Amino acid sequence: MHAMAGAGVLLILLAVIGLGMMGGWGPADQGWMMGWGRSAPPGSAAAPIAGAQRLPVSLVDFGFRPGEIRLQAGEQVNLEMVNTGRILHDLTIPALGFRVVVQPGQRVTAGLPAASGGMYEFYCSVPGHREAGMIGRLFVAR
């Protein structure tokens, strides 16, 4: 009889400890995007540029269409980004201080800062997306 009572007390004690440990993990600690907004590369979306050419870019789940953009040095364009995927994406060009977050189904138009000649990488900075291949290139002719 004492052995069964001891086993019951041990079982209850283990259950209480286990529940206490699980309670220490809040939803914010479990999110796959925890801290993303604070750790994403700096940048912002510029207002659309009046009279500038519109350049459509689709953000699909783990890719950009087109994956390559070609411009002339100093050329100003408005990127018209549409997230045709089912999850949140952004378009980030760190060298130009450009970053735009686009919700699924959302369309956002932003002025792209004029760039000097060279190649600039753009990517989605949502955790895991760049690693999954969500990368493109901006070529600016000199």
LUMTIRO-650053 format. One record per atom (N, C-alpha, C): residue number from 1; residue in one letter; x, y, z. Coordinates in steps of 0.2 Angstrom, whole numbers, plus 5000, padded with zeros to 4 digits. Example, Ala and Ser with C-alpha at 12.3 -4.5 7.8 and 13.67 -1.06 7.14 Angstrom:
! LUMTIRO-650053
{k 1 | r A | X 5066 | Y 4972 | Z 5039}
{k 1 | r A | X 5062 | Y 4978 | Z 5039}
{k 1 | r A | X 5066 | Y 4984 | Z 5039}
{k 2 | r S | X 5064 | Y 4989 | Z 5035}
{k 2 | r S | X 5068 | Y 4995 | Z 5036}
{k 2 | r S | X 5064 | Y 5000 | Z 5039}
***
This chain:
! LUMTIRO-650053
{k 1 | r M | X 5004 | Y 4994 | Z 5000}
{k 1 | r M | X 5000 | Y 5000 | Z 5000}
{k 1 | r M | X 5004 | Y 5006 | Z 5000}
{k 2 | r H | X 5010 | Y 5006 | Z 5004}
{k 2 | r H | X 5014 | Y 5012 | Z 5004}
{k 2 | r H | X 5018 | Y 5013 | Z 4998}
{k 3 | r A | X 5019 | Y 5008 | Z 4994}
{k 3 | r A | X 5023 | Y 5008 | Z 4988}
{k 3 | r A | X 5018 | Y 5012 | Z 4983}
{k 4 | r M | X 5012 | Y 5010 | Z 4983}
{k 4 | r M | X 5007 | Y 5013 | Z 4978}
{k 4 | r M | X 5006 | Y 5020 | Z 4979}
{k 5 | r A | X 5006 | Y 5022 | Z 4986}
{k 5 | r A | X 5005 | Y 5029 | Z 4988}
{k 5 | r A | X 5011 | Y 5033 | Z 4986}
{k 6 | r G | X 5017 | Y 5030 | Z 4987}
{k 6 | r G | X 5023 | Y 5033 | Z 4985}
{k 6 | r G | X 5024 | Y 5035 | Z 4977}
{k 7 | r A | X 5022 | Y 5030 | Z 4973}
{k 7 | r A | X 5022 | Y 5030 | Z 4966}
{k 7 | r A | X 5017 | Y 5036 | Z 4964}
{k 8 | r G | X 5011 | Y 5036 | Z 4967}
{k 8 | r G | X 5006 | Y 5041 | Z 4966}
{k 8 | r G | X 5009 | Y 5048 | Z 4967}
{k 9 | r V | X 5012 | Y 5049 | Z 4973}
{k 9 | r V | X 5015 | Y 5055 | Z 4974}
{k 9 | r V | X 5020 | Y 5057 | Z 4969}
{k 10 | r L | X 5024 | Y 5053 | Z 4967}
{k 10 | r L | X 5030 | Y 5054 | Z 4963}
{k 10 | r L | X 5027 | Y 5056 | Z 4956}
{k 11 | r L | X 5021 | Y 5052 | Z 4954}
{k 11 | r L | X 5018 | Y 5054 | Z 4947}
{k 11 | r L | X 5015 | Y 5061 | Z 4947}
{k 12 | r I | X 5012 | Y 5063 | Z 4953}
{k 12 | r I | X 5009 | Y 5070 | Z 4954}
{k 12 | r I | X 5015 | Y 5075 | Z 4954}
{k 13 | r L | X 5020 | Y 5073 | Z 4957}
{k 13 | r L | X 5026 | Y 5078 | Z 4957}
{k 13 | r L | X 5029 | Y 5079 | Z 4950}
{k 14 | r L | X 5030 | Y 5074 | Z 4947}
{k 14 | r L | X 5032 | Y 5074 | Z 4940}
{k 14 | r L | X 5028 | Y 5078 | Z 4935}
{k 15 | r A | X 5021 | Y 5077 | Z 4936}
{k 15 | r A | X 5016 | Y 5081 | Z 4932}
{k 15 | r A | X 5017 | Y 5088 | Z 4934}
{k 16 | r V | X 5017 | Y 5090 | Z 4940}
{k 16 | r V | X 5017 | Y 5097 | Z 4942}
{k 16 | r V | X 5024 | Y 5100 | Z 4939}
{k 17 | r I | X 5029 | Y 5097 | Z 4940}
{k 17 | r I | X 5036 | Y 5100 | Z 4937}
{k 17 | r I | X 5035 | Y 5101 | Z 4930}
{k 18 | r G | X 5033 | Y 5096 | Z 4926}
{k 18 | r G | X 5032 | Y 5096 | Z 4919}
{k 18 | r G | X 5028 | Y 5102 | Z 4917}
{k 19 | r L | X 5022 | Y 5103 | Z 4920}
{k 19 | r L | X 5017 | Y 5108 | Z 4918}
{k 19 | r L | X 5021 | Y 5115 | Z 4920}
{k 20 | r G | X 5024 | Y 5115 | Z 4925}
{k 20 | r G | X 5028 | Y 5121 | Z 4927}
{k 20 | r G | X 5033 | Y 5123 | Z 4922}
{k 21 | r M | X 5036 | Y 5118 | Z 4919}
{k 21 | r M | X 5041 | Y 5120 | Z 4914}
{k 21 | r M | X 5038 | Y 5122 | Z 4908}
{k 22 | r M | X 5033 | Y 5119 | Z 4906}
{k 22 | r M | X 5029 | Y 5121 | Z 4900}
{k 22 | r M | X 5026 | Y 5128 | Z 4900}
{k 23 | r G | X 5024 | Y 5130 | Z 4906}
{k 23 | r G | X 5021 | Y 5136 | Z 4907}
{k 23 | r G | X 5026 | Y 5142 | Z 4906}
{k 24 | r G | X 5033 | Y 5141 | Z 4907}
{k 24 | r G | X 5038 | Y 5146 | Z 4906}
{k 24 | r G | X 5039 | Y 5148 | Z 4899}
{k 25 | r W | X 5036 | Y 5144 | Z 4894}
{k 25 | r W | X 5037 | Y 5146 | Z 4887}
{k 25 | r W | X 5031 | Y 5150 | Z 4885}
{k 26 | r G | X 5031 | Y 5156 | Z 4884}
{k 26 | r G | X 5026 | Y 5160 | Z 4881}
{k 26 | r G | X 5025 | Y 5160 | Z 4874}
{k 27 | r P | X 5020 | Y 5162 | Z 4871}
{k 27 | r P | X 5019 | Y 5162 | Z 4863}
{k 27 | r P | X 5025 | Y 5165 | Z 4860}
{k 28 | r A | X 5027 | Y 5171 | Z 4863}
{k 28 | r A | X 5032 | Y 5175 | Z 4859}
{k 28 | r A | X 5039 | Y 5171 | Z 4859}
{k 29 | r D | X 5040 | Y 5167 | Z 4864}
{k 29 | r D | X 5046 | Y 5163 | Z 4864}
{k 29 | r D | X 5046 | Y 5157 | Z 4859}
{k 30 | r Q | X 5040 | Y 5155 | Z 4856}
{k 30 | r Q | X 5039 | Y 5150 | Z 4852}
{k 30 | r Q | X 5038 | Y 5152 | Z 4845}
{k 31 | r G | X 5037 | Y 5158 | Z 4843}
{k 31 | r G | X 5036 | Y 5160 | Z 4837}
{k 31 | r G | X 5042 | Y 5160 | Z 4832}
{k 32 | r W | X 5042 | Y 5157 | Z 4826}
{k 32 | r W | X 5047 | Y 5156 | Z 4822}
{k 32 | r W | X 5050 | Y 5163 | Z 4819}
{k 33 | r M | X 5046 | Y 5168 | Z 4820}
{k 33 | r M | X 5049 | Y 5175 | Z 4818}
{k 33 | r M | X 5050 | Y 5179 | Z 4824}
{k 34 | r M | X 5051 | Y 5176 | Z 4830}
{k 34 | r M | X 5053 | Y 5180 | Z 4836}
{k 34 | r M | X 5058 | Y 5185 | Z 4835}
{k 35 | r G | X 5057 | Y 5191 | Z 4836}
{k 35 | r G | X 5062 | Y 5196 | Z 4836}
{k 35 | r G | X 5064 | Y 5199 | Z 4829}
{k 36 | r W | X 5060 | Y 5196 | Z 4824}
{k 36 | r W | X 5062 | Y 5198 | Z 4817}
{k 36 | r W | X 5061 | Y 5205 | Z 4816}
{k 37 | r G | X 5056 | Y 5208 | Z 4818}
{k 37 | r G | X 5055 | Y 5216 | Z 4817}
{k 37 | r G | X 5061 | Y 5220 | Z 4820}
{k 38 | r R | X 5064 | Y 5217 | Z 4825}
{k 38 | r R | X 5070 | Y 5221 | Z 4828}
{k 38 | r R | X 5076 | Y 5219 | Z 4825}
{k 39 | r S | X 5077 | Y 5213 | Z 4822}
{k 39 | r S | X 5083 | Y 5211 | Z 4819}
{k 39 | r S | X 5084 | Y 5212 | Z 4812}
{k 40 | r A | X 5078 | Y 5214 | Z 4809}
{k 40 | r A | X 5078 | Y 5214 | Z 4801}
{k 40 | r A | X 5083 | Y 5220 | Z 4799}
{k 41 | r P | X 5086 | Y 5219 | Z 4793}
{k 41 | r P | X 5090 | Y 5225 | Z 4791}
{k 41 | r P | X 5087 | Y 5231 | Z 4791}
{k 42 | r P | X 5090 | Y 5237 | Z 4793}
{k 42 | r P | X 5087 | Y 5243 | Z 4792}
{k 42 | r P | X 5086 | Y 5245 | Z 4785}
{k 43 | r G | X 5081 | Y 5249 | Z 4785}
{k 43 | r G | X 5078 | Y 5252 | Z 4778}
{k 43 | r G | X 5071 | Y 5254 | Z 4779}
{k 44 | r S | X 5069 | Y 5257 | Z 4774}
{k 44 | r S | X 5062 | Y 5260 | Z 4774}
{k 44 | r S | X 5060 | Y 5260 | Z 4766}
{k 45 | r A | X 5053 | Y 5261 | Z 4766}
{k 45 | r A | X 5051 | Y 5262 | Z 4759}
{k 45 | r A | X 5050 | Y 5269 | Z 4758}
{k 46 | r A | X 5052 | Y 5272 | Z 4752}
{k 46 | r A | X 5051 | Y 5279 | Z 4750}
{k 46 | r A | X 5045 | Y 5279 | Z 4747}
{k 47 | r A | X 5042 | Y 5285 | Z 4747}
{k 47 | r A | X 5036 | Y 5287 | Z 4744}
{k 47 | r A | X 5037 | Y 5286 | Z 4736}
{k 48 | r P | X 5031 | Y 5284 | Z 4733}
{k 48 | r P | X 5032 | Y 5283 | Z 4725}
{k 48 | r P | X 5034 | Y 5290 | Z 4722}
{k 49 | r I | X 5038 | Y 5289 | Z 4717}
{k 49 | r I | X 5041 | Y 5295 | Z 4714}
{k 49 | r I | X 5037 | Y 5297 | Z 4708}
{k 50 | r A | X 5035 | Y 5303 | Z 4708}
{k 50 | r A | X 5030 | Y 5306 | Z 4703}
{k 50 | r A | X 5033 | Y 5305 | Z 4696}
{k 51 | r G | X 5030 | Y 5302 | Z 4692}
{k 51 | r G | X 5032 | Y 5302 | Z 4685}
{k 51 | r G | X 5037 | Y 5296 | Z 4683}
{k 52 | r A | X 5039 | Y 5293 | Z 4688}
{k 52 | r A | X 5044 | Y 5288 | Z 4687}
{k 52 | r A | X 5041 | Y 5281 | Z 4684}
{k 53 | r Q | X 5044 | Y 5278 | Z 4681}
{k 53 | r Q | X 5042 | Y 5271 | Z 4678}
{k 53 | r Q | X 5040 | Y 5266 | Z 4683}
{k 54 | r R | X 5035 | Y 5263 | Z 4682}
{k 54 | r R | X 5033 | Y 5257 | Z 4687}
{k 54 | r R | X 5036 | Y 5251 | Z 4685}
{k 55 | r L | X 5039 | Y 5247 | Z 4690}
{k 55 | r L | X 5042 | Y 5241 | Z 4688}
{k 55 | r L | X 5039 | Y 5236 | Z 4693}
{k 56 | r P | X 5035 | Y 5231 | Z 4690}
{k 56 | r P | X 5031 | Y 5226 | Z 4694}
{k 56 | r P | X 5036 | Y 5221 | Z 4696}
{k 57 | r V | X 5035 | Y 5219 | Z 4702}
{k 57 | r V | X 5039 | Y 5213 | Z 4705}
{k 57 | r V | X 5034 | Y 5209 | Z 4710}
{k 58 | r S | X 5034 | Y 5203 | Z 4708}
{k 58 | r S | X 5030 | Y 5198 | Z 4712}
{k 58 | r S | X 5034 | Y 5195 | Z 4717}
{k 59 | r L | X 5032 | Y 5195 | Z 4723}
{k 59 | r L | X 5035 | Y 5191 | Z 4729}
{k 59 | r L | X 5031 | Y 5185 | Z 4730}
{k 60 | r V | X 5034 | Y 5179 | Z 4728}
{k 60 | r V | X 5031 | Y 5173 | Z 4728}
{k 60 | r V | X 5034 | Y 5169 | Z 4734}
{k 61 | r D | X 5031 | Y 5164 | Z 4736}
{k 61 | r D | X 5034 | Y 5160 | Z 4742}
{k 61 | r D | X 5040 | Y 5157 | Z 4740}
{k 62 | r F | X 5045 | Y 5161 | Z 4742}
{k 62 | r F | X 5053 | Y 5159 | Z 4741}
{k 62 | r F | X 5056 | Y 5161 | Z 4735}
{k 63 | r G | X 5053 | Y 5166 | Z 4732}
{k 63 | r G | X 5056 | Y 5169 | Z 4725}
{k 63 | r G | X 5054 | Y 5176 | Z 4724}
{k 64 | r F | X 5057 | Y 5179 | Z 4719}
{k 64 | r F | X 5055 | Y 5185 | Z 4716}
{k 64 | r F | X 5054 | Y 5184 | Z 4709}
{k 65 | r R | X 5049 | Y 5188 | Z 4706}
{k 65 | r R | X 5048 | Y 5188 | Z 4698}
{k 65 | r R | X 5048 | Y 5195 | Z 4696}
{k 66 | r P | X 5052 | Y 5198 | Z 4693}
{k 66 | r P | X 5058 | Y 5194 | Z 4690}
{k 66 | r P | X 5064 | Y 5194 | Z 4695}
{k 67 | r G | X 5068 | Y 5189 | Z 4694}
{k 67 | r G | X 5074 | Y 5188 | Z 4699}
{k 67 | r G | X 5080 | Y 5193 | Z 4698}
{k 68 | r E | X 5079 | Y 5196 | Z 4692}
{k 68 | r E | X 5085 | Y 5201 | Z 4690}
{k 68 | r E | X 5081 | Y 5207 | Z 4688}
{k 69 | r I | X 5084 | Y 5213 | Z 4690}
{k 69 | r I | X 5081 | Y 5219 | Z 4688}
{k 69 | r I | X 5087 | Y 5223 | Z 4685}
{k 70 | r R | X 5086 | Y 5226 | Z 4679}
{k 70 | r R | X 5092 | Y 5230 | Z 4676}
{k 70 | r R | X 5089 | Y 5238 | Z 4675}
{k 71 | r L | X 5094 | Y 5242 | Z 4677}
{k 71 | r L | X 5092 | Y 5249 | Z 4677}
{k 71 | r L | X 5099 | Y 5253 | Z 4675}
{k 72 | r Q | X 5098 | Y 5259 | Z 4673}
{k 72 | r Q | X 5103 | Y 5264 | Z 4671}
{k 72 | r Q | X 5105 | Y 5267 | Z 4678}
{k 73 | r A | X 5111 | Y 5269 | Z 4678}
{k 73 | r A | X 5114 | Y 5273 | Z 4684}
{k 73 | r A | X 5110 | Y 5280 | Z 4685}
{k 74 | r G | X 5107 | Y 5281 | Z 4691}
{k 74 | r G | X 5103 | Y 5287 | Z 4692}
{k 74 | r G | X 5096 | Y 5286 | Z 4690}
{k 75 | r E | X 5094 | Y 5281 | Z 4687}
{k 75 | r E | X 5087 | Y 5280 | Z 4685}
{k 75 | r E | X 5083 | Y 5279 | Z 4691}
{k 76 | r Q | X 5077 | Y 5283 | Z 4691}
{k 76 | r Q | X 5072 | Y 5282 | Z 4696}
{k 76 | r Q | X 5066 | Y 5278 | Z 4694}
{k 77 | r V | X 5064 | Y 5273 | Z 4698}
{k 77 | r V | X 5059 | Y 5269 | Z 4697}
{k 77 | r V | X 5054 | Y 5268 | Z 4703}
{k 78 | r N | X 5048 | Y 5266 | Z 4702}
{k 78 | r N | X 5044 | Y 5264 | Z 4707}
{k 78 | r N | X 5043 | Y 5257 | Z 4707}
{k 79 | r L | X 5045 | Y 5253 | Z 4712}
{k 79 | r L | X 5044 | Y 5246 | Z 4712}
{k 79 | r L | X 5037 | Y 5245 | Z 4715}
{k 80 | r E | X 5033 | Y 5241 | Z 4710}
{k 80 | r E | X 5026 | Y 5239 | Z 4712}
{k 80 | r E | X 5026 | Y 5232 | Z 4714}
{k 81 | r M | X 5026 | Y 5231 | Z 4721}
{k 81 | r M | X 5027 | Y 5224 | Z 4723}
{k 81 | r M | X 5021 | Y 5221 | Z 4725}
{k 82 | r V | X 5020 | Y 5215 | Z 4723}
{k 82 | r V | X 5013 | Y 5211 | Z 4725}
{k 82 | r V | X 5016 | Y 5205 | Z 4728}
{k 83 | r N | X 5013 | Y 5203 | Z 4734}
{k 83 | r N | X 5014 | Y 5197 | Z 4737}
{k 83 | r N | X 5009 | Y 5192 | Z 4735}
{k 84 | r T | X 5011 | Y 5188 | Z 4730}
{k 84 | r T | X 5006 | Y 5183 | Z 4727}
{k 84 | r T | X 5007 | Y 5176 | Z 4731}
{k 85 | r G | X 5011 | Y 5176 | Z 4736}
{k 85 | r G | X 5012 | Y 5170 | Z 4741}
{k 85 | r G | X 5007 | Y 5170 | Z 4746}
{k 86 | r R | X 5007 | Y 5165 | Z 4750}
{k 86 | r R | X 5003 | Y 5164 | Z 4756}
{k 86 | r R | X 5005 | Y 5166 | Z 4763}
{k 87 | r I | X 5012 | Y 5169 | Z 4763}
{k 87 | r I | X 5015 | Y 5171 | Z 4769}
{k 87 | r I | X 5018 | Y 5178 | Z 4768}
{k 88 | r L | X 5020 | Y 5181 | Z 4774}
{k 88 | r L | X 5023 | Y 5187 | Z 4774}
{k 88 | r L | X 5030 | Y 5187 | Z 4770}
{k 89 | r H | X 5031 | Y 5192 | Z 4766}
{k 89 | r H | X 5038 | Y 5193 | Z 4763}
{k 89 | r H | X 5040 | Y 5200 | Z 4764}
{k 90 | r D | X 5046 | Y 5202 | Z 4762}
{k 90 | r D | X 5048 | Y 5209 | Z 4761}
{k 90 | r D | X 5053 | Y 5209 | Z 4755}
{k 91 | r L | X 5055 | Y 5215 | Z 4753}
{k 91 | r L | X 5060 | Y 5216 | Z 4748}
{k 91 | r L | X 5065 | Y 5220 | Z 4751}
{k 92 | r T | X 5071 | Y 5218 | Z 4752}
{k 92 | r T | X 5076 | Y 5222 | Z 4756}
{k 92 | r T | X 5083 | Y 5223 | Z 4751}
{k 93 | r I | X 5085 | Y 5229 | Z 4751}
{k 93 | r I | X 5091 | Y 5230 | Z 4747}
{k 93 | r I | X 5096 | Y 5234 | Z 4752}
{k 94 | r P | X 5099 | Y 5231 | Z 4756}
{k 94 | r P | X 5103 | Y 5234 | Z 4762}
{k 94 | r P | X 5108 | Y 5240 | Z 4759}
{k 95 | r A | X 5111 | Y 5239 | Z 4753}
{k 95 | r A | X 5116 | Y 5244 | Z 4751}
{k 95 | r A | X 5112 | Y 5250 | Z 4749}
{k 96 | r L | X 5106 | Y 5250 | Z 4748}
{k 96 | r L | X 5102 | Y 5256 | Z 4747}
{k 96 | r L | X 5097 | Y 5258 | Z 4752}
{k 97 | r G | X 5098 | Y 5255 | Z 4758}
{k 97 | r G | X 5093 | Y 5257 | Z 4764}
{k 97 | r G | X 5086 | Y 5256 | Z 4762}
{k 98 | r F | X 5084 | Y 5251 | Z 4758}
{k 98 | r F | X 5078 | Y 5250 | Z 4755}
{k 98 | r F | X 5075 | Y 5243 | Z 4758}
{k 99 | r R | X 5069 | Y 5244 | Z 4761}
{k 99 | r R | X 5066 | Y 5238 | Z 4764}
{k 99 | r R | X 5058 | Y 5239 | Z 4764}
{k 100 | r V | X 5054 | Y 5235 | Z 4761}
{k 100 | r V | X 5047 | Y 5235 | Z 4761}
{k 100 | r V | X 5044 | Y 5229 | Z 4763}
{k 101 | r V | X 5040 | Y 5229 | Z 4768}
{k 101 | r V | X 5036 | Y 5223 | Z 4770}
{k 101 | r V | X 5029 | Y 5222 | Z 4766}
{k 102 | r V | X 5028 | Y 5216 | Z 4764}
{k 102 | r V | X 5022 | Y 5216 | Z 4760}
{k 102 | r V | X 5018 | Y 5210 | Z 4762}
{k 103 | r Q | X 5012 | Y 5211 | Z 4765}
{k 103 | r Q | X 5008 | Y 5205 | Z 4767}
{k 103 | r Q | X 5005 | Y 5201 | Z 4761}
{k 104 | r P | X 5003 | Y 5195 | Z 4763}
{k 104 | r P | X 5000 | Y 5191 | Z 4757}
{k 104 | r P | X 4994 | Y 5194 | Z 4754}
{k 105 | r G | X 4994 | Y 5195 | Z 4747}
{k 105 | r G | X 4989 | Y 5198 | Z 4744}
{k 105 | r G | X 4989 | Y 5205 | Z 4743}
{k 106 | r Q | X 4994 | Y 5208 | Z 4747}
{k 106 | r Q | X 4995 | Y 5216 | Z 4747}
{k 106 | r Q | X 4999 | Y 5218 | Z 4741}
{k 107 | r R | X 4997 | Y 5224 | Z 4739}
{k 107 | r R | X 5001 | Y 5228 | Z 4733}
{k 107 | r R | X 5004 | Y 5234 | Z 4737}
{k 108 | r V | X 5011 | Y 5235 | Z 4736}
{k 108 | r V | X 5014 | Y 5241 | Z 4739}
{k 108 | r V | X 5018 | Y 5244 | Z 4733}
{k 109 | r T | X 5018 | Y 5250 | Z 4732}
{k 109 | r T | X 5022 | Y 5254 | Z 4727}
{k 109 | r T | X 5027 | Y 5259 | Z 4731}
{k 110 | r A | X 5033 | Y 5258 | Z 4730}
{k 110 | r A | X 5038 | Y 5262 | Z 4733}
{k 110 | r A | X 5043 | Y 5265 | Z 4728}
{k 111 | r G | X 5046 | Y 5271 | Z 4729}
{k 111 | r G | X 5051 | Y 5273 | Z 4725}
{k 111 | r G | X 5058 | Y 5270 | Z 4727}
{k 112 | r L | X 5061 | Y 5268 | Z 4722}
{k 112 | r L | X 5068 | Y 5265 | Z 4723}
{k 112 | r L | X 5073 | Y 5270 | Z 4723}
{k 113 | r P | X 5077 | Y 5271 | Z 4728}
{k 113 | r P | X 5082 | Y 5276 | Z 4727}
{k 113 | r P | X 5087 | Y 5275 | Z 4721}
{k 114 | r A | X 5089 | Y 5281 | Z 4718}
{k 114 | r A | X 5093 | Y 5281 | Z 4712}
{k 114 | r A | X 5100 | Y 5278 | Z 4715}
{k 115 | r A | X 5103 | Y 5273 | Z 4711}
{k 115 | r A | X 5109 | Y 5270 | Z 4713}
{k 115 | r A | X 5114 | Y 5271 | Z 4708}
{k 116 | r S | X 5120 | Y 5271 | Z 4710}
{k 116 | r S | X 5126 | Y 5271 | Z 4705}
{k 116 | r S | X 5127 | Y 5264 | Z 4702}
{k 117 | r G | X 5132 | Y 5264 | Z 4697}
{k 117 | r G | X 5133 | Y 5258 | Z 4694}
{k 117 | r G | X 5135 | Y 5252 | Z 4698}
{k 118 | r G | X 5133 | Y 5246 | Z 4697}
{k 118 | r G | X 5135 | Y 5240 | Z 4700}
{k 118 | r G | X 5130 | Y 5235 | Z 4701}
{k 119 | r M | X 5131 | Y 5230 | Z 4705}
{k 119 | r M | X 5127 | Y 5225 | Z 4706}
{k 119 | r M | X 5125 | Y 5225 | Z 4714}
{k 120 | r Y | X 5118 | Y 5225 | Z 4715}
{k 120 | r Y | X 5115 | Y 5225 | Z 4722}
{k 120 | r Y | X 5111 | Y 5219 | Z 4723}
{k 121 | r E | X 5112 | Y 5215 | Z 4728}
{k 121 | r E | X 5108 | Y 5210 | Z 4730}
{k 121 | r E | X 5102 | Y 5212 | Z 4734}
{k 122 | r F | X 5096 | Y 5209 | Z 4732}
{k 122 | r F | X 5090 | Y 5210 | Z 4736}
{k 122 | r F | X 5088 | Y 5203 | Z 4738}
{k 123 | r Y | X 5084 | Y 5203 | Z 4744}
{k 123 | r Y | X 5082 | Y 5197 | Z 4746}
{k 123 | r Y | X 5076 | Y 5198 | Z 4751}
{k 124 | r C | X 5073 | Y 5193 | Z 4753}
{k 124 | r C | X 5068 | Y 5193 | Z 4759}
{k 124 | r C | X 5071 | Y 5192 | Z 4765}
{k 125 | r S | X 5070 | Y 5197 | Z 4770}
{k 125 | r S | X 5074 | Y 5196 | Z 4776}
{k 125 | r S | X 5070 | Y 5192 | Z 4782}
{k 126 | r V | X 5064 | Y 5190 | Z 4780}
{k 126 | r V | X 5060 | Y 5185 | Z 4785}
{k 126 | r V | X 5064 | Y 5179 | Z 4786}
{k 127 | r P | X 5065 | Y 5177 | Z 4792}
{k 127 | r P | X 5070 | Y 5172 | Z 4794}
{k 127 | r P | X 5068 | Y 5165 | Z 4790}
{k 128 | r G | X 5074 | Y 5163 | Z 4787}
{k 128 | r G | X 5073 | Y 5157 | Z 4783}
{k 128 | r G | X 5072 | Y 5158 | Z 4776}
{k 129 | r H | X 5069 | Y 5164 | Z 4774}
{k 129 | r H | X 5067 | Y 5165 | Z 4767}
{k 129 | r H | X 5073 | Y 5166 | Z 4762}
{k 130 | r R | X 5078 | Y 5170 | Z 4764}
{k 130 | r R | X 5084 | Y 5171 | Z 4760}
{k 130 | r R | X 5088 | Y 5164 | Z 4760}
{k 131 | r E | X 5088 | Y 5160 | Z 4765}
{k 131 | r E | X 5092 | Y 5154 | Z 4765}
{k 131 | r E | X 5088 | Y 5149 | Z 4760}
{k 132 | r A | X 5081 | Y 5150 | Z 4759}
{k 132 | r A | X 5077 | Y 5146 | Z 4755}
{k 132 | r A | X 5078 | Y 5148 | Z 4748}
{k 133 | r G | X 5082 | Y 5153 | Z 4746}
{k 133 | r G | X 5083 | Y 5155 | Z 4739}
{k 133 | r G | X 5079 | Y 5161 | Z 4737}
{k 134 | r M | X 5076 | Y 5165 | Z 4742}
{k 134 | r M | X 5072 | Y 5171 | Z 4740}
{k 134 | r M | X 5077 | Y 5177 | Z 4740}
{k 135 | r I | X 5081 | Y 5177 | Z 4734}
{k 135 | r I | X 5086 | Y 5182 | Z 4733}
{k 135 | r I | X 5086 | Y 5184 | Z 4725}
{k 136 | r G | X 5087 | Y 5190 | Z 4724}
{k 136 | r G | X 5087 | Y 5193 | Z 4717}
{k 136 | r G | X 5093 | Y 5198 | Z 4716}
{k 137 | r R | X 5094 | Y 5200 | Z 4710}
{k 137 | r R | X 5100 | Y 5205 | Z 4709}
{k 137 | r R | X 5097 | Y 5211 | Z 4705}
{k 138 | r L | X 5100 | Y 5216 | Z 4707}
{k 138 | r L | X 5098 | Y 5223 | Z 4704}
{k 138 | r L | X 5105 | Y 5225 | Z 4700}
{k 139 | r F | X 5105 | Y 5225 | Z 4694}
{k 139 | r F | X 5111 | Y 5227 | Z 4690}
{k 139 | r F | X 5109 | Y 5234 | Z 4688}
{k 140 | r V | X 5114 | Y 5239 | Z 4689}
{k 140 | r V | X 5114 | Y 5246 | Z 4687}
{k 140 | r V | X 5120 | Y 5247 | Z 4683}
{k 141 | r A | X 5118 | Y 5249 | Z 4676}
{k 141 | r A | X 5123 | Y 5250 | Z 4671}
{k 141 | r A | X 5127 | Y 5257 | Z 4673}
{k 142 | r R | X 5133 | Y 5257 | Z 4672}
{k 142 | r R | X 5137 | Y 5263 | Z 4674}
{k 142 | r R | X 5136 | Y 5269 | Z 4669}
***
